[in-house]
Amino acid sequence: MRVSSQGVTVVALLADPYAPTEIAQRMARTLSARLADKSGRGRRFDVEVVSEPFTSGTEDPPTLMRRIMDRGSAENWDIVVALTDLPLHAHGRRLAVDLNHEHGLALLSLPSLGGLRLQTRARRAVEEAVLGLAGPQTTVAEGPPRGQPSPRQPLDNRLATVHPGPISEEEADDLRYVVSGPRGYLRVLVGMVRANRPWRLVTGLSKALAAALATGAIATLDSTTWSLAEALSAPRLVIAMVGSVGLMTGWLIVDGELWHRSTEGSPEARQRARLYNASTVVTVGIGALVCYVGLMVINLVWALFILNDQVFASMTRSPLHATEYLTLSWFVASVATVGGALGSGLESDDAIRAAAYSKREQERRHRLQGAHDD
């Protein structure tokens, strides 16, 4: 790592557009003071945020590290920490952080931090990376020990260190942290789903939402629906709910061509494909479930407003109490969700992808689709 002659360590947060840039900008407001406080000895830090798509066209960590190295060498930066919201893999493992102590470089994959308290976890990871790369304060004449990893504690006790010693010549890192095991897989998956923001699926599919609302409004007024809702037991209502949500999830994935098929035969490529497909299923599934709950609430309000207890009792031979309202709204939500799934067929594939994925994930899949077409 270079040592600034001005006594100030210049830290650049090189962030991919959208979510990583937003995280970096929020982090930068207090990062300088926090680094100075943790490092001690009167050390000062100057933090800059640079937003640019440094992962464009590749998800290969060695290639990304070389890009970061080239970008840092062209600027007056002492340390470069790159943030991306793409899940990265190295040697079959899910990458969390890549470090190069000699050149003061760090590459952080945000999905590896999970989906909860992401801002706090990202800030802590960046702080530990910067302080580890900065090492003990030295004079310009002495210089830091070149290429020696810092003895600081690992970034997270759930990250497993791999090859902290010698590495192959084509790689530009000297220390790597990965997340491993079932917990690590789940952690990355949750991070990817959070980045996709599945709750936006409902508002993003306007035609499907209109079809679901229309189906629910009509079904609430139908006496056959009243009789069916009264006749169904709670287990059958649960089965209807799971079936309708599953149908909508499957239909959106198939109709929107969201299933990722790897064109490479390597185990690492298949592992990536499984991870992306799992995130797709969970993202769309959560979105469909949010849609279901929303429809149930709307149908309940509609039923409270429109139904007449005497008419309902004459058709079903049951009084219209709170239980009947809830049961009817529950069943109608299942029917309306199926209607919404059929209505999603009127949406374009681009509209479904825009509703299901973050902008970065849309760009990644568009790039993969273009490469496949070529």
N, C-alpha and C positions, 0 to 999 in steps of 0.2 A: 504493500500500500504506500502511495506517495504521502509525504508529510508536507502540509502547507507551510510555506515560509512566513506567512502572516500570523501564525499561531491560531488560526481558525480552521477547523476541519470542515470542508465543504461536502455536504451529503446531498446527492441527487436521488429523488424518488422517481424512477422512470416507470410510468404506469401506463398500462393499456387503456384505451378509451372506455368511457362509460363507468361501470361500477368501480374498477380499480382506481381510476382517477379521482372519483368522489371520495373513496376511502383515503387515498393519499393526501388530498387537499384538507380533509378534516384532521388527519393525523398531523399534518405539517404545522398546524396552528400552535401546538404545544410541544412538538418533538424537540426543538432546539433546547428549550429549557429543561425538559426531562433528561435529555442526553447529558447536558452539562451537569445537572444535579447528580446523576448516577455515576458519571465518570470521575468527578471530583478534580482536585488539583488545579482548579481554575481553568479547565479546558473549555473551549468555546466551539460551538457547532453552528453552521449556517445551512439551512435546509431549503432545497429548491424542488419544486414539483414540475416534471416534464411529462406531458401526455402525448404519447405517440404509439401506434400499433407495432411494437417491436416484435410481436409474435406472428406477424402477417406471413402466411404461407408455410409455416412450419410449427410443429409441436415438439421438435427434437431438442432436448436440453443442451447438448454440446453446441449445437448451432446457435441457440439463443444466447448461451454464455459468450460465444465469440462475437455475436452482434452487440451485446452489452459492453464487452471489452473494447470493441471498435468505437462505440458511441462514447464511452467514457474517456478514451484517449484523445478524442477530438475536442473535449471540453476541459475546463479547469476544475474538474471534480476530483476529490480525494477518495470518496466512497460512492458507489452506485448500487442502489437497491432497486431491483426491478420487480414490479408486481403485475401478475396476470390472473385472470379469472378462469383460465383454461386448466383442466387437470393434466398434469404432466407425468410421464413414466420414464424410468431409466432402469435398464436391465431387468425388466419385468416387475419392478416395484413402483409404487405410487409415490412420486416425488413431492416433498414438502419444501425443502430449501436446498439450493446449491450455493456453495461458498468458494470464493477464490481469494485467499488472504494476500497473495503477492500483489494482485492488482486492485484489491479492495472492492470486490464484486459479490453481489448476492442476488439470487433469483428465487422469488417466493411465489408459490402456487397457492392462491387463496382458498380454493376448495378443500385443500388438505387441512385447513383450520376448522372445518365444520360449518354448521349453519347458525349456531347460537353465539351471541356476543362476538360477532365477527370483527367489528371495529376494534374492540379491546384486544382480542387475540392477535389481530394483525399488527396493532401498535406494539404489543409486547414482543412479537417476533422480529419486527423491524428494529426495535431498540436493542435486543440481544444480538442481532446480526451486526448492527453498526458498531456496538461496543466491542464485539468480538473481532471485527475487522480492524477497528482502530487500534486495539491492543494498548499496551502501556505507553504513556506519553514519552516521546523521545525527542531529541534535538535533531536538526537537519543533518549535522555532521555524523551523529551516531547511526541514525536511520533505524527502522524497525527490522526485526529478524524476518528475512524474506521467505515467503512461502510456508511459514510455520503457523499452524492452526492455533487459535487462542485457547487457553485452558478454561474458558468460561463454561458454565453449566450448559447442557443442551437446551435448545429453544423450548422444548416441551417434553415432559416425561413420557408422553405417548409416542414420541418420534424415535425411531431406531436409527442409529448412525451406521452408515456403510462406508467402506473403503476410506477411512480417515488418513491412511498412509499413501503409498505410491499409487498412481492412477495411470491409465493408458494415455498415450501421447495425444490422441485425438480429442480428449476431453480437457476442458479448461477450468476444472474445479479441483480443489484439494480436500474438501469436506462436504459430505452430503447427508441430509436427513430425509428419511422416508417414513411413511405411515404404513404399517404392516398388520397382517392378521385381519380377522373379521371386523374388529372395532375400527381399524384403520380404513377398511373398505367402506363401512357404514359412514364413517366421518366424511370421507371424500364425497360419497353419494349425497349426503345431506347438504354439503357445501354446494354441489352442482345444482341440486333442486332449489336451494335458496336463491342462487344466482338467476335461475329461470323465473322466479316469482310466480308460482302457479296460481296464486289468487287472482292474477290478471286475466286468466283464461276466460272467465265469465264475461267480462266487459269487452274482451277482444273479439268475441264471436257474436256479433249483433244479430245475424239471421238465425242462428241456433237459439239464442236467448229469446227472440221474438216467437219462434215456433214453440218453445217450451212454455212460455207465458200463455200463449193462446191455447195450447193443449190443456194446461192446468185450469184456465178459466172456464173452458167448456166442460171439462171433466167434473169440476166442482158442482155444476148445475145438473148433472146427469143422475137420474134416480138409480140407474143400474150401478153406477159407481158407488152411490150411497150403500146399496145393498151388499156389494162386494166388500167394501171397507168394513161393514158391520160383521160380515161372515168370516173374514180372515183373522186368524190368530196372530199373536205377536211374532212367533217364529216365521210364519209365512210373510208377514210384512217385512221382516228383516231380509228374508231371501229376495223379495221383490226389490228392496232397496239396493242390496249388493248386486243383483242382476242388472238393474237399470244403470247403476254407476259403472259396472264392468262393461256393459254394452256401449255406453257413451265413450268410455276410455278406449276400448278396442276400435270403435268406429272412427274416432278422431285420428288414432295412430295409423290405421290402414288408409283411410280416405285422404289424410294429409301427407301420406308417405313419410312418416316420421321415423320409421324403423331404419336403423343404421346398419348397412351391410358393408363389411370391410372388404376392400379389394386386394388386401395383402393377406398372405398365408402365414405370417409369423405369429408365434404365440402372443407376443406383445400387442400386435394389431388386433387379435381376437379378444384379448383382455380389455383393450380400450373400447372395442365395439360392445362388449357385454356391459361395461360401465356406462357408456352413453345410452344404451337401450334401457338399462335399469333406471337411469335418471329420467328418461322419457316417460316410462310407465308410471313412475312415482309422481312426476310433475303433472302429467295429464290426469292421473287418478285423483290427486289432491284437488286439482282444478274442477274436476267433475263432482267431487264430494262437496266442495264449496258451493257449486251451482245447485246441487241437491238441497243443501241446507237453506240456501236463499229461496228456492222455489217453495220449500215447505213453509217458511215464514210468510211469504207472499200469499200462498194459498190459504193459510190460516186466517190472515187478515181479510182476504176476499170472502171466505166462508162466514166469518163473523158478521160481515157487512150484508151479505146477500141471502143467506139461508133463513128460512122460516121454520120455526120449531114444529108447528102444526103440520105443515106439508111434509117435513122430514119424517115425523112420527107416523103419518098416515101411509107413507111408502115403505118404511122400514120396520114399523111397529116397535120402535125404540125411541125414547125421549132424547132430545138433542141437548146433551150436557157437555161439559169440558172434555170428557174422554172421547165422545163421538167427534167433536171438532178436531182433536189431535189425531185420532185414528184416520179420519177422512183426509186431513191435510198430509199425513204421512203417506197414505196410499196414492193420493193424487200427485204428490211429488215424484213418485216412481214412474207414474204414467207420463207426467210432463217431461221427465228426464229422457225417456225414450223418444218422445216427440222432439226434444232438443237435439238428440243424436241424429235423428233423421233430418232435422233442419240444418244441421252442420254440413250436410251434403251440398247445400247451396253456397257454402263458403268456398273461396278459392284456396288452393294449397298454400299460397303465400300468406293469406290471412290466418290460416290455422297455425302455420309456423311462427308468425309474428305474435300470436296470442300465447303460444306454448313455450317459446324460448326467449332468452335474453338476446339483445342485439349482437353480442359477441358470439353466442352460440349459433345464431342465424347466419352470421358471416362465415363461421367455420363450416357449417353444413353446406352453405352455398358454394364454398370453395371446394369441398370434397365432391359435391355433385358435378361441378365443372370439370374437375380432374377425371371423374368417372366417365363423363360424356366424351371427353377427349380420347 
